[in-house]
Amino acid sequence: MIEHFSFAVEDADGRARAGRFGMPHGVVETPAFLAVGTLATVKALDPEDLRELGAQMILANAYHLHLRPGDELIRDLGGLHLFMGWDGPILTDSGGFQVFSLATLRTVAEDGVEFRSHVDGSLHQFTPESVMQIERNLGADVIMQFDHVIPGQSDEAAARDACERSVRWLQRCVAELNRLRAGGPPPNTTLPSRAHLPTTEFPRPTPTYPQSLFPIIQGGIYDHLRRDAARAIRDLDDWPGFGIGGLSVGESKPDMYRILESLDGELPRDRPRYLMGVGFPEDLVEGVRRGVDLFDCVAPTRMGRNGAAFSRDGRLNIKRAEYRTDPRPLDEECDCAACRRFSRAYIRHLFTADEILGLRLLSLHNVHFLVRLMRGARAAIRAGTLDAWSHEWLARYHSRPVTTE
Amino acid sequence: MIEHFSFAVEDADGRARAGRFGMPHGVVETPAFLAVGTLATVKALDPEDLRELGAQMILANAYHLHLRPGDELIRDLGGLHLFMGWDGPILTDSGGFQVFSLATLRTVAEDGVEFRSHVDGSLHQFTPESVMQIERNLGADVIMQFDHVIPGQSDEAAARDACERSVRWLQRCVAELNRLRAGGPPPNTTLPSRAHLPTTEFPRPTPTYPQSLFPIIQGGIYDHLRRDAARAIRDLDDWPGFGIGGLSVGESKPDMYRILESLDGELPRDRPRYLMGVGFPEDLVEGVRRGVDLFDCVAPTRMGRNGAAFSRDGRLNIKRAEYRTDPRPLDEECDCAACRRFSRAYIRHLFTADEILGLRLLSLHNVHFLVRLMRGARAAIRAGTLDAWSHEWLARYHSRPVTTE
């Protein structure tokens, strides 16, 4: 694989795999959940929280960071790792999804997409080339191709068109990335001077600036389009990993699970597979069973900010009156920094009084929950007991009526 | 002094003192700044942040906690320490200031104050007796008397009236507290069950429930009223410490400093003095020079949430455009968890993008700044160099125009 990147499958159990994905900033033990730090911060959390709860890798977003604060600014400050204080692996999404979901007044052409910023209405153009420049400036370990994303219920013609365009754009991404690589690493000329401080915890930029590009498989809910895309992409290059995009965007769960199953045979088993934007607990378990290694989703932090907490027995909404006097932790089997120290009654009080600590505690608990869930799945794969483990896990998680959306 | 409370003056330098204030939940080295956790949380911070930055004691508020979530609820959950996850010393303010500043439709009588909640308009009455019951339920180490607070520019007749009423209310507080103490500690019957967790960090309620009552000296900006109040209070009992209230409420700085100087001779030197609600850096230095041992103020966290940071060279507003590309930490001489890891450019980005981490980082930095300032003052007192230290400190702090309010 590309220098500084490696993937070793340590054990398999059915379609599921336990692996080690090595990158310039560290190793991720898979299956793994990536915490989402869209704007170079995982909302309401500190990088130290993420390290403490065992998060291994963070996702950031090229679209958002290009608009605010600007990818060139981040480059000039030494890259994303240094900027956001996270020295572990980072993946940047290309912004394909955001251009097609957040931005307004889009004009899609073969060359790229013209759109207006959702922040200030300013006009921008993303092409495969410009997105590679942005992701190069940001400096994540893994960078995603620029792709054409369509709604989950699109018809076959639209899905085919977007899917085939994404493959053509992938080839332009590769050409542009090779051109950029030939120019050496981006300049890091204005690094902060911290020599006066006796700390070793500040991340240092890597001198070699290696990055690896993941292609994204599109094709909507059409098995043959997905398989065709996987084969076409697979035959283009020796990829360090594969993104599976355009799922969890409105299609049914059986459609998503079937697509994963039909892709399993088309993708090399010695490369990590990343199911983009999928991250509810039940989806993670079902995805692992179908051979997925990496996941990301805003659900744990967004739900946390809205007062919803994952627990082994399903979700709970901490704002409900029943928790007013409840001395128990959010989840009695959880050992996160929120559950070790605080009662449901206290966290409910924080939400009732609009206190910021409440947002942090629930976000922390929810990210911890998914990170720990993936550790549990990994242990079950290594023990050869994933089938029993996942059925038991899902049965208990669904055993209680969900009290919140 | 009352059992479980002690105050030892280790060194004096002019009027200033370096001391150790011992309480059931720990020792505070004075002079010290108390972080304000009005609603049982220091806004935007975690108790773990406060421990890490060296905060020794937290203030919470009887008025706010009585309204939300209710002092009886906190009592039933094992008291404030357990509720908010802080096992160090806590002081509760009585709510006198809030009743007279936040609540509406007040009716003040000799018996107490009737008012409407600023949260939901519900009708409440605070009397010296009811406030002692509330503070007993909360269970802080130090509890403040219920006092009559008036605006900073009140005339002498109003100041005398409020001041004398506060002394009468103090006597009723003592009688009620003695009655409550005779009944033993409040019930703690529903403590959280955490036996399944391998943690030792969770605070345990103290079995003896000792609390000590601080009187509050009022009297507006009138030296003789202040001195009369100090003498009257001093002669009532052997107090474990003295609160100085009704300052930093609109009067001029020279008025405040003069009052502190005139009180110095009237208060016993072997008891801590707590200047309530005062906490800008320059006020802390001037207060220490005039014999104050304890301070509290919402300024560091409120300013932090508004984007203002303390630095050795004065305040800076992180939202200003000049910091957009600034790779330096907030304060190049600071070793707080924000300055060790993040640039001004990053923190400005967090504020520009409305990211919660920005609120936490500036709040953390500002509280750390005041805690460290008081450690510096303490070291100077012990070295006998407070005069030179404080002049140098103030000259540099004021050397640059303030860029924000």
Interface residues (C-beta under 8 A of the other chain):
Chain A: L39 A40 T41 K43 A44 L45 D46 P47 E48 R68 P69 L73 D76 L77 G78 F83 M84 G85 T190 L191 P192 S193 R194 H196 L197 P198 T199 E201 F202 R324 T325 P327 R328 P329 E332 E333 D335 A337 C339 R340 R341 F342 S343 A345 Y346 R348 H349 L350 T352 A353 E355 I356 L357 L359 R360
Chain B: L39 A40 T41 K43 A44 L45 D46 P47 E48 R68 P69 L73 D76 L77 G78 F83 M84 G85 T190 L191 P192 S193 R194 H196 L197 P198 T199 E201 F202 R324 T325 P327 R328 P329 E332 E333 D335 A337 C339 R340 R341 F342 S343 A345 Y346 R348 H349 L350 T352 A353 E355 I356 L357 L359 R360
